[in-house]
Amino acid sequence: MVRVLVLHGPNLNLLGTREPEIYGSTTLADIEAALRQLAAELGVEVESLQSNHEGVLIDAIHGARGRCDAIVINPGAFTHYSIALRDAIAAVDLPTVEVHLSNVHKREEFRHHSVISPVASGTILGFGVESYLLGLRAAVSLVRQSAKNKG
């Protein structure tokens, strides 16, 4: 069975109350419930982790190698400067989909650059909760396509 690790970066634990004009009223628990429901429909497993600590996310990425088939990550603010997170993603060589709730290109200039995107399989942004669901669908599709090609 396909297993996908979903990582939520800093401050995403505050969804639902944090800047609702940008992020809406959906909570992280709501997102995780939607991901579990979609995972069941797709016949895959999801494992989720939120952390405000870069090292915890890096350890989770390292731990995914050999245990998970793909990663969906919303790196939060780490998107813009965490070379360590970028290097961890590159090192494990798993299909990785970067997701963001908001369209970062419509926000402050410093949010326009991602150090994660160059090592991600793709990036989905600006669709709220749907960004995560599209990210999960993309990750599963990448894994299944790769298995079919090897097949």
C-alpha positions as CSV (number, residue, x, y, z in Angstrom):
1,M,0.0,0.0,0.0
2,V,1.2,3.5,-0.8
3,R,2.2,5.5,2.3
4,V,2.5,9.3,2.2
5,L,4.0,11.4,4.8
6,V,2.3,14.8,5.2
7,L,4.3,17.5,7.0
8,H,3.0,20.8,8.3
9,G,5.6,23.5,9.2
10,P,5.7,26.3,11.6
11,N,2.6,28.1,12.8
12,L,0.2,25.8,10.9
13,N,-1.0,24.5,14.3
14,L,-2.7,27.9,14.6
15,L,-4.8,27.5,11.5
16,G,-8.4,28.6,12.1
17,T,-7.4,31.5,14.3
18,R,-4.2,32.7,12.6
19,E,-4.8,35.5,10.1
20,P,-8.2,34.2,9.0
21,E,-8.3,36.8,6.2
22,I,-5.4,34.9,4.6
23,Y,-5.8,31.3,5.8
24,G,-9.6,31.1,6.5
25,S,-11.2,29.4,9.4
26,T,-10.2,25.8,8.6
27,T,-8.2,24.2,11.3
28,L,-5.2,21.8,11.0
29,A,-7.5,19.1,12.4
30,D,-10.0,19.8,9.5
31,I,-7.2,19.5,7.0
32,E,-6.0,16.2,8.5
33,A,-9.6,14.8,8.5
34,A,-10.0,15.8,4.8
35,L,-6.6,14.1,4.0
36,R,-7.6,10.9,5.9
37,Q,-10.9,10.8,4.0
38,L,-9.2,11.3,0.6
39,A,-6.5,8.7,1.5
40,A,-9.3,6.2,2.2
41,E,-10.9,6.9,-1.2
42,L,-7.5,6.5,-2.9
43,G,-6.6,3.3,-1.0
44,V,-3.5,4.8,0.6
45,E,-2.2,5.6,4.0
46,V,-1.3,9.0,5.3
47,E,0.9,9.9,8.2
48,S,0.9,13.5,9.4
49,L,3.2,15.6,11.6
50,Q,3.1,19.3,12.4
51,S,6.1,21.0,14.0
52,N,7.4,24.4,14.6
53,H,10.9,23.0,14.8
54,E,13.1,22.6,11.7
55,G,15.0,19.6,13.1
56,V,11.9,17.7,13.9
57,L,10.7,18.1,10.3
58,I,14.2,17.1,9.0
59,D,14.2,14.0,11.2
60,A,10.7,13.1,9.9
61,I,11.9,13.4,6.3
62,H,15.0,11.2,7.1
63,G,12.7,8.7,8.7
64,A,10.5,8.5,5.7
65,R,13.2,6.9,3.6
66,G,12.4,3.2,3.2
67,R,9.1,3.6,5.1
68,C,7.1,6.0,3.0
69,D,6.6,6.3,-0.7
70,A,6.2,10.1,-1.0
71,I,6.0,13.3,1.0
72,V,3.6,16.2,0.9
73,I,5.0,19.2,2.7
74,N,3.8,22.7,3.6
75,P,7.1,24.1,4.9
76,G,5.5,27.3,6.1
77,A,8.1,30.1,6.6
78,F,10.9,27.5,6.2
79,T,10.0,27.6,2.5
80,H,11.9,30.8,2.0
81,Y,15.2,30.0,3.8
82,S,15.6,26.5,5.1
83,I,18.5,25.0,3.1
84,A,18.6,22.2,5.7
85,L,15.0,21.2,4.9
86,R,15.8,21.5,1.2
87,D,18.8,19.3,1.6
88,A,16.9,16.7,3.6
89,I,14.2,16.4,0.8
90,A,17.0,16.1,-1.8
91,A,18.8,13.5,0.3
92,V,15.9,11.1,0.7
93,D,15.0,11.1,-3.0
94,L,11.3,10.6,-2.5
95,P,8.6,12.2,-4.7
96,T,7.8,15.4,-2.8
97,V,4.9,17.8,-3.4
98,E,5.2,21.3,-1.9
99,V,1.9,22.8,-0.9
100,H,0.7,26.2,0.4
101,L,-2.7,27.3,1.4
102,S,-2.3,30.8,0.1
103,N,-0.9,32.1,-3.2
104,V,2.5,33.2,-2.0
105,H,3.0,35.2,-5.2
106,K,0.2,37.5,-4.2
107,R,1.8,38.2,-0.9
108,E,4.9,39.9,0.4
109,E,7.9,39.9,-1.9
110,F,10.0,37.7,0.5
111,R,7.4,34.9,0.1
112,H,7.9,34.8,-3.6
113,H,11.0,32.6,-3.5
114,S,11.1,29.0,-2.4
115,V,14.3,27.1,-1.6
116,I,12.1,23.9,-1.5
117,S,10.6,24.1,-5.0
118,P,13.9,23.2,-6.9
119,V,14.0,19.8,-5.1
120,A,10.2,19.1,-5.1
121,S,8.4,17.2,-7.8
122,G,5.9,20.0,-8.0
123,T,4.3,22.8,-6.1
124,I,0.6,23.5,-5.5
125,L,-0.5,26.8,-3.9
126,G,-3.4,29.2,-3.5
127,F,-6.3,26.7,-3.2
128,G,-6.7,26.6,0.6
129,V,-7.3,23.1,1.9
130,E,-7.6,21.9,-1.7
131,S,-3.9,22.5,-2.1
132,Y,-3.3,19.7,0.4
133,L,-5.8,17.4,-1.3
134,L,-4.3,18.1,-4.8
135,G,-0.9,17.5,-3.3
136,L,-1.9,14.1,-2.0
137,R,-3.4,13.2,-5.3
138,A,-0.3,14.3,-7.1
139,A,2.0,12.4,-4.7
140,V,0.0,9.2,-5.1
141,S,0.0,9.6,-8.9
142,L,3.7,10.0,-9.0
143,V,4.3,6.9,-6.9
144,R,1.8,4.8,-9.0
145,Q,3.2,6.0,-12.3
146,S,6.8,5.2,-11.1
147,A,5.7,1.7,-10.1
148,K,4.0,1.2,-13.4
149,N,7.1,2.3,-15.3
150,K,9.3,-0.1,-13.3
151,G,6.7,-2.7,-13.7
